[in-house]
């Protein structure tokens, strides 16, 4: 087992880890394997993150449970209470004591935003030399992002609070941004912005860039949500009950929850291409008996594949059991329209613009590129 440490809330740590992967050697903590040089990566799986919640709103839980029932309220909860304001990282600490402090100060970074989105974003860019390919006959590298099943538009993204540091719920907002950048990365209206991310002097001789894929773990019991042992036990019980009642999304345990991400990392490239996998949000689904499989997940403003008319094809869906698109839909899901699809694409472009501005500002401040 080869490993190295990286702090996704520390951009210098990210670059140091990437430099070891690209230019150095990776060690085996057990000492069984000698240090190894990594010449290429087939897949980078981005699964780390922070929550930014402070607890539950019990009155809202009761209201939602009575209104939409057990499965819907435990799949798309509206009762998670975000912290009043997100923690903001210490910019001076991020820059380091040896920074020359020349030029304008970089924009502040919110902790959850950096851990869930921007840290991964910087890491993916720094890993381009081992994720890109020189020959089109080689399978492209894959960057598999982990989102959330509940990352809607209305309450989770506001470009006036892009990092969700003031009034937006930071976790859900970060996951909405993840959905937007992954699903729009190669769209014609976005490529003039996203191409700058995939461009680097270090990959001038590697024209085949990595591809972004999108996954989510379903509903899984992890300590990311702040619950004491008593509430965590009943949380675990209710999640199992939701699965037994027919929910396709309550994976509960981490191994089952890893299904979609693992499949995106290991599937044959021809299979992914045939399934238009780059334009789908793949969720880990599960049967009542606990058998897991990757399943297409509906995204607000995008549908299942970004195609108008998908809803009308629900009845013609040839999938069976929990894999049917109609299984596990949110109670207020609406047909995808041209207007919603255009809005999603425009939001994706704006997210790419914001992230590229942040990347440029911080690379300049850290001395990674000249003013």
N, C-alpha and C positions, 0 to 999 in steps of 0.2 A: 504494500500500500504506500504510494507516494503522496506526499502532502506538503502544503505550505499554508501559512496563516495570512489572512488579509482582513483588514478592517474597512468595510464598505462606507464608513463615515469618515474616512481619512484618505484623501486623494493621493497623498504621497505613499501611503501603504499600498494602495491599489496599483500604483505605477511600479513600485518595487516588486510586488508579487508578479505582475505581468512581465517585468524585465527578466525575472528569474525563469519564467516559463519560456520566454522568447529567446533570451540570450545566455541564460545560465543553466544551472542544473537543479533538479528537484530531488529532495532527500526522502529517505524512508526512516521514519522515527524509530522503527524497531531495529534498524541496523542490519536487517537481513539482506537488503538490496543496496548495491552501491548507488551513489548519486547518478541520476539519469538525465541526459539531455533530451528535451522535448522538441522534436522537429516539426510536428503538426498536431493539431487538435481536430478531432472529428466533430465534437460537440461540446459546448459550454452550457451547463444547466444552471440557470439563475433562480435560486430558491430561497435565498436568505431574506429576512425582512423584519420590520418592527410593526407593532400594532397601533400604538398611540391612543388607546382607550383608557377610560378610568372606571368603567363598570357598566351596570345594566340600569335601564329605565324600566322599573317594574310595572308602572302604569301603562306605558306604551306596549310592553310585552303582553299585558292582559288585553289591551285594546286590539292589537294585531292578531293575537290568538283567537279571540272571539270573532273577528272580522273575516279572516282568511283561513283559519284552521292550523292544525299542527304542522303539516309538511311545509306549507308555504311560509309560515312564520319562522320555522327553524332553518329554512333554506335561504330566505331573503329577509333577514331580521332588520327591523327598523328601530330596535330597542337598545342597540349598542351605543353607549355614551362615549363620544370622543372627548379627549382632554380639551379644556377651554381654549388653550393655545398650544401649538406644537413647540417642542424644544427646538431652539436654533443653535447650530454648532458655532463654536468659537472660531471665527475666521482667522484670528491671529495664530491660534494653535494649529489650524490647518495649514497655514502658510509656513510655519516653522520659524524658530528664532534666527536662523541664518538667512532668511529671505531678505533681499536687498531693499524691499519696501518701496520700489520705484513704480511709478504709474498709478492709475486710479485703483482704489480698493475693489476687490471682486464682490459680486452680489452675495448676500448671506445665503446660507444653505440650511433648510429645515431638516431636522434629524431623520424623521420618517421618510421624507421625500428622498433624501440622500441614500438611506439604507435600501429603500425599495426600488428606486428608479435610477437616480443619477449616478450612484456608485457603480451599479451594474453597467450603466451606459458608458461610463469612462472605461471600465474594465474591458468591455467588448471592443471598444476602439483600440485600446492598447494591445489587445490580443489579435488584431488583424493579421500580423505577419504569420501566425500559426493557424489561423482560421481561413485565410484566403488560399486560393489555388492558382498555380501557374498554367495549368492545362484544363481546358473545358471538358476533357474526357474524365476528369476526376470528379467525384461527388463533392459538392460544395460543403464547406463547414457549416455547422448548425449552431445557432444561438437560441436556446429554448428558454423563454421567459415564463415565470410563474405569476399568474394573475389571480383573480378571485371570481367565484361565480356571481358575486353581487357587486358589480362595478358599473352601475348605471350612470346615466348622463345628468339627469335633472339636479340631483343633490350632491354630486360627487366631483364636479369639475367647474371651476370658475377661473378664467384667465386673469382676473384681477387678484386672485389669491392662488396663483399657479402651484406653489409649493405647499398649499394648505397649511400655512403657518399662522393664520389669523382666525379664520372662521369656518373653513371647510373641514370635513372629517379627513384626516391625513392618510389613513390606510386606504380607504375606498377611493380617494382621489388619486393616490399613486397607482392604484390598479387600473383605474380608468385611463390614465395616461399610458400605462403599459399596453392596454388593449389598442389604443389609438395608434401608437407608433409601430406596433408589430403588424397590424392589419393593413396599414397604409404605406409601409416602407417602400414598396416597389410600384406604387400607383403613379401614373404619368404626371399627375398634378403635384406630387410630393417629391419625386425623384431629384429635382434640381436642388432640393434642400438635403434630403437624406443621402445623396451621393457624396456630399462633403464629409459626412460622417464615415463613409466606407472608403474614403480616399486618404492615403498617407504615403509619404516618401518611402516608407519601409515596405510598401506593397506595390511599388510602381511596376514591378515585373510579375505581379500576380493579379491578373485582371478578373479572375473569378472570385467574387466577393461572397462572404458567408450569408446565409439566409436566416431571417428571424422567424421563429415559430412560437406559438402561444398556447399555453396550457393552464389549467387550474386543477386543484386537488379535490374538488367537491367540498363537502363539509367534513372536516377532520378535527378530532379532539387533540389539541396541542396546548401547551402553556402560553401561547402567544396572547391569549385573552386572559386578563387578570381575574382569576376566580380562586377562592379558597378551596381547600380539599373537599369540603362538604358539597359546595355548589358544583365543583368539577365532576364529582361522582354522579350527581343527578343530571348534569349536562351530558355525560357519557351515556347514561340510561336513556334519556330522551332522544339522543341521536340514534341509538339502536332502535328505539320504538318508531321513529320516523322512517327508518329503512324498512322495518317489518310492515309498516303501513303502505309501502309501495314507492317511497322516494328513490329515484335512481341516483341521487347525488350524495347520500349520506355514507361516505366511505369509512368514516369513523377512525380507522387506524392508519398510521402513516405509510405502511407498506402498500395497502390498497390505494391510498391517495396518490402514490407515486406512479400509478399506472400510465396516465396520459403522458407525463413528462418522459418516462422511460421509453414508451413506445416511440415518441417523436425522436428520441436520441438514437434508437436502435433499428428502426424500420428501414427497409430498402428505399433508396432515393426514388426509384421508379414507382414504388407504392405511394409515397408522399406526393409525387408529382401527379399521378393519376387521380388522387383524391383531392387535388387542389388544397393540400394541407396547409400551405403557407397563408391562406386566406380564411382559415377556420380557427376558432377558439376551441381547443380540445380539452374536454373535461374528463376526469376520472369518474366513471359511473360504476354502479354496483347493483347486483340483484339482491333480493331478500336474503339469499343464502350466502352472500358475500363474494360472489364471483365478479371480478372487475374487468372492465374493458374501456378503451377510449371512446368518447362519445362527442359528437358535435354539440356545441353549446351556443345558444342564441345570445347575441350581443345587441344591446339597444342601439339603434341607428345603423346596424350592419346586418342584422339577421344572422343566418348561419354561414353564408358565404359571400355576403355583399351583393346578392342578386335580387332584383325586384321580382316579385311574383313567387317567392319561396313559400309564403304562407298558403297560397292557393294550392301548392303541391303537397301539403301536409297529408292529405288523404291518400296520395299516391306514394307515400313514403314506403319503400320496400324493406326498411329495417324492421327488426322484430324485437319484442320485449322492451327492456329499458332503453335500447338504442334508438327507438323511434323518437323523432324530433318532438312529437307532441307530449312525450313523457318528461315531466320535470319543468315545463315552461312556467314562467312567472305569471301570477294571476292577472296582471295588467298588461301582458305582452300584446303589442299591436302590430298589424301588418307593416312591413317595411315599405316606405314610400320613396319616391324620387327625392323629395325635399329632405327627408331624414337621412337618406344615403348621402346626399350632397353636403349636409351639415356635418356628418361624421367625417367625411373626407376633408372638409375644411378645418375641422378641429384637429384632425391628424396632422395636417400641414402646420398649423399653429403650434402644436406640441413639438414637432421637429424643429421649428424655428426657435422656440424658447430654449430647448435643450442645447441646440447648437450655439446659441448666444452664451449660455452658461458655460459650456465646454470651452469656448474660445476665451471667455473672460478669466476663467480659472487657470487655463493653460498659460495664459499670458502672465497672470499674477504669480504663478509658481515658477516662472522662468522656463517653461517647457517650449515656448516659442517666443520669438522676438516681437517687441512692440511694433 
